[in-house]
């Protein structure tokens, strides 16, 4: 059996877009070449991204050609454990728009991600098993609300209210005390 390794950035950066295209990557060929060249020239790039907060790391990744918000969020979530990252695709945006918000108007990427952060955080509050878990979940809700407001979501209540309805009265009271 033969095994192959993924090429290191320096070797990959030396390849032409035409050779990269032979790997059936389509229009991404030039982006792969550019990202490989960046990684080859900056061998500590991954450590730098890992040490940054989510917003700065996302901004840095999106400075690379071909890296948009979704790709940056995928990389940050799956490779760098930045749990604030919420990759949003067309289907997720549609679900948040139609099921949670009841709107016909398409949501921006950041607005949909803000709703996703809020719903995910509230799910953690709903299912918290003990006081420590509950406190961590409420903290996540606070962060989600703050992030949503800073990105221009009209109302933090739109992010958190629907999920609050599913909390028991006791959990709702405790969450409200900690959030407010």
URTA-V421872 format. One record per pair of residues at least 6 apart in sequence whose C-alpha atoms are under 6 Angstrom apart, sorted by the first residue. I is the first residue (numbers start at 1). GAP is how many residues later the second one is. Records with the same first field share a line. If there is no record, write none. Layout:
I: GAP ; GAP
//
This chain:
9: 27 ; 30 ; 31
10: 30
13: 20 ; 23 ; 24
17: 12 ; 13
20: 9
21: 8
31: 34 ; 35
49: 8
50: 30
58: 14
61: 11
62: 6
70: 17
73: 12 ; 14
74: 13
76: 6
77: 6 ; 8
86: 27
93: 19
97: 6
114: 34
115: 44
117: 27
118: 26 ; 41
121: 19 ; 20
124: 13
125: 9 ; 12
126: 41
128: 6
145: 11
//
